[in-house]
Amino acid sequence: MNLRHLIFINYLLIFLFCLNSCANQEQKNDYSADNTKSPEVVHDSIPITLVIHGGAGNIIKENMTPEREEAYKAKLEEALMTGYAALKEGKTAMDAVTATIQVMESSPLFNAGIGAVFTNQGKNELDASVMDGSTGMAGAVAGVSTIKSPILAARAVMEQSPHVMMSGQGAELFAKEAGLEIVDPSYFFDQRRFDQFEKIKEQQEKKETAYMQTYPDYKFGTVGCVALDANGNIAAGTSTGGMTNKKYGRIGDSPIIGAGTYADNATCGVSSTGHGEFFIRNVIAYDIAANMKYKNISLEEATTEVITRKLTETGGTGGVIALDKKGNISMTFNTAGMFRGYIKDGSKPKIFMYGN
């Protein structure tokens, strides 16, 4: 084979190599065009979600008039739509929580704000708390009587003070300095609640035990809300008038972070309602988040474990609403019923009162 032949073969090999490379590149380009139409990473959209409760207890249809049932449905829906509107406007989960709870605080249907029950001394003493799942910050007030919206006071403690909880006159002074609306204690008076209190107190003083059966909801009625906003942040809040005929200075679980309220973006947000002493002892709200974190179980599994098993076995009664970062909700209780509801992005509000 002479030199001319060798040169020809080399040129032929180079030509074939280039032809093959071009074909491979064309094939690669065709694959890109057919299978990766957009270079952007597609993320699951965050389903803005809001869940509420208006207290748990012996809530059964037989004890509810049609008019009163409609009143509860209307107010629960108003609360849901108020918070949902805030989320749709791009406001934070905390904004939605406080706006929602203010609606229920202004209604005598619930044991919070205007509908607060009376203490043994015939007073209204209110508690509230909030927690931000994105930062871990929290605020609470306890035993206040002149702050129109305790939930706003709890938020002010979180955002405008170095503290987590403030109580009594100190909390009221702080709220006034923070620019919150202060009212006369008579603002919270509700005749229906007062009549209930008088009957319960009379029976207790006579050492009768029937009052528990006659007024089984004497310790329930707390309101709460958990929200998930468009940025994936969770916030929770709880507000209450406490326990009817409670002793001087008694504080329940509602203003206690980890018992009545808890929020953590990594796990869930929780608001509790029920017999506060048991929720405090069992650290109910945090325990649900801890079960999710350390057992790697779902929100529904965690609330079932904590409420259906643990709380029930220790003699406690009540329930929780809870919401995780994916928009999954749980409304778990061990009483006859719980005023509750939720709304998810693009759906209509769902309202419930009685047991399953």
C-alpha positions in Angstrom: 0.0 0.0 0.0 1.5 3.2 -1.1 1.5 6.6 0.6 -1.5 7.9 -1.5 -3.7 5.0 -0.3 -2.7 5.6 3.4 -3.6 9.3 3.1 -7.0 8.5 1.5 -7.8 6.0 4.3 -6.9 8.5 7.0 -9.2 11.1 5.4 -12.0 8.6 5.1 -11.7 7.6 8.8 -11.7 11.3 9.8 -14.8 11.9 7.7 -16.7 8.9 9.2 -15.8 10.0 12.7 -17.1 13.5 12.1 -20.3 12.2 10.5 -20.9 9.9 13.5 -20.3 12.8 16.0 -22.8 15.0 14.2 -25.4 12.3 14.2 -25.0 11.8 17.9 -25.2 15.5 18.6 -28.4 15.7 16.4 -29.9 12.8 18.3 -29.0 14.4 21.6 -30.6 17.7 20.5 -33.7 15.8 19.4 -34.0 14.1 22.8 -33.7 17.4 24.6 -36.4 18.9 22.5 -38.7 16.0 23.0 -38.2 15.3 26.7 -37.0 18.4 28.5 -39.2 21.1 27.0 -38.4 23.5 30.0 -35.1 23.7 31.9 -37.0 25.0 35.0 -37.4 22.7 38.0 -41.1 22.2 38.7 -42.0 22.6 42.4 -45.2 21.4 44.0 -47.4 24.4 44.7 -48.1 25.2 48.3 -51.8 24.7 49.1 -52.7 27.6 51.4 -54.8 26.1 54.1 -56.6 27.2 57.2 -58.2 25.1 60.0 -60.1 26.3 63.0 -61.9 25.1 66.1 -64.4 26.7 68.4 -64.2 24.3 71.4 -64.9 20.6 72.1 -67.3 19.0 74.5 -70.7 17.5 74.7 -71.7 18.9 71.4 -74.6 16.7 70.1 -77.4 17.5 67.7 -80.1 16.7 70.2 -78.9 19.7 72.4 -78.7 22.1 69.5 -81.7 24.1 68.1 -81.8 24.7 64.4 -81.3 28.4 64.9 -78.3 27.9 67.1 -76.8 25.4 64.8 -77.1 27.9 61.9 -75.6 30.6 64.0 -72.5 28.5 64.7 -72.1 27.5 61.1 -72.3 31.1 59.9 -69.8 32.3 62.4 -67.4 29.5 61.8 -67.6 30.1 58.0 -67.1 33.8 58.6 -63.9 33.1 60.6 -62.6 30.7 57.9 -63.3 33.1 55.1 -61.7 36.0 56.9 -58.4 34.1 57.4 -58.5 32.6 53.9 -59.0 36.1 52.4 -55.8 37.2 54.2 -53.9 34.2 52.8 -55.2 34.9 49.3 -54.0 38.5 49.5 -50.5 37.2 50.2 -50.5 37.9 53.9 -48.6 35.8 56.3 -49.9 32.7 58.2 -49.7 34.8 61.4 -51.9 37.5 59.9 -54.4 34.9 58.9 -54.4 33.3 62.4 -55.0 36.6 64.3 -57.6 37.8 61.9 -59.5 34.5 62.1 -59.4 34.4 65.9 -60.6 38.0 66.2 -63.8 37.0 64.5 -64.5 34.3 67.1 -63.4 36.5 70.0 -66.1 39.0 69.0 -68.9 36.4 69.1 -70.7 35.3 72.3 -71.0 31.9 70.8 -67.6 30.9 71.9 -65.7 30.9 75.1 -63.3 33.7 74.1 -63.5 37.5 74.1 -67.2 38.5 74.4 -68.3 35.0 75.1 -65.8 34.3 77.8 -67.0 32.3 80.8 -66.9 33.6 84.4 -64.4 32.9 87.2 -65.4 31.9 90.7 -65.3 35.6 91.5 -67.7 36.5 88.7 -65.0 38.0 86.4 -63.9 37.3 82.9 -60.2 36.5 82.7 -58.8 35.7 79.2 -55.8 33.9 77.9 -54.3 33.6 74.5 -51.1 32.6 72.6 -49.5 32.5 69.2 -46.5 30.8 67.7 -44.7 31.4 64.4 -43.5 28.1 62.8 -41.0 29.8 60.6 -39.0 31.5 63.4 -40.0 29.6 66.6 -41.0 32.8 68.2 -44.1 32.9 70.4 -46.1 35.2 72.6 -48.9 34.8 75.2 -51.0 36.7 77.7 -52.9 35.2 80.7 -55.5 36.4 83.1 -56.3 39.7 81.3 -59.6 41.5 81.7 -59.4 44.8 79.7 -57.7 43.8 76.4 -60.3 43.8 73.7 -58.4 41.2 71.6 -56.2 38.9 73.6 -54.9 37.2 70.5 -53.5 40.5 69.3 -51.9 41.1 72.7 -50.3 37.7 72.4 -48.9 38.6 69.1 -47.6 42.0 70.4 -45.8 40.1 73.2 -44.1 38.0 70.6 -43.2 40.9 68.2 -42.7 43.8 70.6 -41.2 42.4 73.7 -38.3 40.1 74.7 -40.7 37.8 76.6 -43.0 34.9 75.7 -45.7 35.3 78.3 -47.1 38.2 80.3 -50.0 38.1 82.7 -52.6 40.2 84.5 -52.1 43.9 85.0 -48.6 43.8 83.6 -49.9 42.3 80.3 -52.7 44.9 80.2 -50.2 47.8 80.7 -48.0 46.4 78.0 -50.9 46.0 75.6 -51.9 49.6 76.2 -48.4 50.8 75.6 -48.3 48.7 72.4 -51.4 50.6 71.1 -53.9 47.9 71.5 -57.6 48.7 72.2 -58.4 48.6 76.0 -62.0 48.2 77.1 -63.9 48.2 80.4 -64.3 44.6 81.8 -68.0 44.9 81.2 -67.3 44.6 77.5 -67.0 40.8 77.9 -70.2 40.3 79.9 -72.7 37.9 78.3 -76.0 37.2 80.2 -76.2 33.6 79.0 -72.7 32.8 80.2 -73.5 34.6 83.5 -76.7 32.6 84.1 -74.8 29.3 83.4 -72.1 30.4 85.9 -74.7 31.2 88.6 -76.3 27.8 88.3 -73.0 25.9 88.3 -71.7 27.9 91.3 -74.9 27.2 93.3 -74.7 23.5 92.7 -71.0 23.4 93.5 -71.5 25.2 96.7 -74.2 22.7 97.7 -71.6 20.0 96.9 -73.9 18.6 94.3 -72.1 16.6 91.6 -74.9 16.7 89.0 -73.6 20.0 87.6 -71.0 18.1 85.5 -73.8 16.2 83.8 -76.1 19.3 83.6 -73.3 21.5 82.2 -70.7 19.1 80.7 -69.1 21.9 78.7 -68.2 24.0 81.7 -64.5 23.7 80.8 -64.7 23.9 77.0 -65.2 26.5 74.3 -61.7 27.7 73.5 -61.1 28.9 69.9 -58.1 28.3 67.8 -56.6 28.5 64.3 -53.7 27.1 62.3 -52.7 28.4 58.9 -50.3 27.6 56.1 -49.4 30.5 53.8 -48.1 30.7 50.2 -44.5 30.8 51.4 -44.9 27.5 53.3 -44.9 29.0 56.7 -47.2 27.7 59.5 -48.6 29.7 62.4 -50.9 28.7 65.2 -53.0 30.6 67.8 -55.4 29.9 70.6 -57.7 32.2 72.7 -60.0 31.4 75.6 -62.0 32.5 78.6 -60.8 29.5 80.5 -62.9 27.3 82.8 -66.3 28.3 84.2 -66.1 28.9 88.0 -62.3 28.5 87.9 -60.4 29.4 91.1 -58.6 32.7 91.5 -55.4 32.9 89.4 -56.1 29.6 87.5 -54.4 29.5 84.1 -55.1 26.7 81.6 -53.2 25.4 78.6 -54.3 27.9 76.0 -51.5 30.5 76.8 -48.9 27.8 77.3 -46.6 27.1 74.4 -46.3 23.4 73.8 -49.5 22.6 75.6 -52.2 24.7 74.0 -50.4 26.1 71.0 -47.4 25.0 69.0 -46.0 25.6 65.5 -42.9 24.4 63.6 -42.6 24.5 59.8 -40.7 21.2 59.9 -43.5 19.3 61.4 -46.9 21.0 62.1 -49.0 23.6 63.8 -51.4 22.8 66.6 -54.1 24.5 68.6 -55.8 22.7 71.5 -59.1 22.8 73.3 -60.3 20.9 76.3 -59.5 20.3 80.0 -56.4 22.4 80.2 -54.8 20.6 83.2 -54.4 17.4 81.2 -53.1 19.3 78.1 -50.5 20.9 80.3 -49.3 17.8 82.0 -49.1 15.9 78.7 -47.6 18.8 76.7 -50.2 17.9 74.1 -49.5 20.4 71.3 -45.7 19.8 71.3 -46.1 16.0 71.7 -47.9 15.8 68.4 -45.0 17.5 66.6 -42.5 15.4 68.5 -44.2 12.2 67.5 -44.0 13.3 63.8 -40.3 14.3 64.2 -38.9 11.4 66.2 -41.2 8.5 65.0 -41.4 9.8 61.4 -45.1 9.3 61.3 -47.9 11.3 59.6 -49.9 14.1 61.1 -53.0 12.0 61.4 -51.1 9.2 63.1 -49.5 11.6 65.5 -52.8 13.2 66.6 -54.4 9.8 66.9 -51.6 8.6 69.1 -51.6 11.7 71.4 -55.4 12.4 71.6 -57.1 9.1 71.1 -54.6 7.1 73.1 -52.4 9.2 75.4 -54.9 11.9 76.4 -57.8 9.5 76.8 -55.7 7.0 78.9 -54.7 9.8 81.3 -58.3 10.9 81.8 -58.2 14.0 79.7 -60.9 15.2 77.3 -60.8 17.6 74.4 -59.3 17.9 71.0 -56.9 19.6 68.6 -56.7 21.0 65.1 -53.4 20.5 63.4 -51.8 21.3 60.0 -48.6 20.2 58.4 -46.3 21.8 55.7 -48.0 19.9 52.9 -51.5 21.2 53.8 -52.6 17.9 55.5 -55.0 18.6 58.3 -56.3 16.7 61.4 -59.2 17.6 63.6 -59.0 14.9 66.3 -61.0 14.8 69.6 -62.3 12.4 72.2 -65.5 14.2 73.1 -68.9 14.0 71.6 -68.2 16.9 69.3 -66.0 19.8 68.4 -66.8 23.0 66.5 -64.3 22.9 63.7 -63.7 23.6 60.0 -61.2 24.1 57.3 -60.6 25.6 53.9 -58.0 24.7 51.3 -56.9 26.7 48.3 -59.6 26.5 45.5 -62.2 24.7 47.7 -65.2 25.7 49.6 -65.1 25.9 53.5 -66.0 22.7 55.3 -67.8 23.1 58.7 -68.4 20.3 61.3 -69.8 20.2 64.8 -70.7 16.7 65.8 -68.7 13.5 66.1 -68.0 11.2 63.1 
